[in-house]
Amino acid sequence: MVECPKGVSKPPGRNIMKNINIILSGLTALLGLLVGIAPYTFAKVCGMANMHCHKVTAPTVLVFGILIFVISAVQTVTLWKKR
């Protein structure tokens, strides 16, 4: 990476892009939470305990939602610290 000489400021576009990346990463973390809770709240799966959608699909969606949240949250914190 090329360093700016003393007295010369960095271009403002770089900071704007970093802020946009932080915001989008945080938004992705929130969407991961929504994905995780979807089968249990607003997109309910069937209530029959012995059905595939209840035994397998709902827990799988929950796990993937939590995974999306964790990865995005770690990325958000990492980007925030690099500012």
C-alpha positions, 0 to 999 in steps of 0.5 A, a space after each residue: 500500500 502506498 503511504 501518503 506523504 506528510 501533510 497530505 490527507 487520505 482521499 475521503 472516498 476510502 473512509 466512506 467505503 469503510 463506513 459502508 462496509 461496517 454498516 452492511 456487515 452489521 445489517 447482515 448480522 441482524 438479518 442472520 438473527 432474523 433468519 434464525 428466528 424465522 421458523 419459530 416466529 413469522 414463518 412457522 413450520 408445521 406443529 407436528 413433532 414427527 414431521 421432517 419440517 419440524 425435526 430437521 428444517 427448523 433447527 437447520 435454519 436456526 443453526 445457519 442463522 446463528 452462523 451468519 450472525 456470528 461471522 457477520 458480527 466478527 467481521 463488523 468488530 474487525 472492520 470497526 477496529 481497523 478504522 
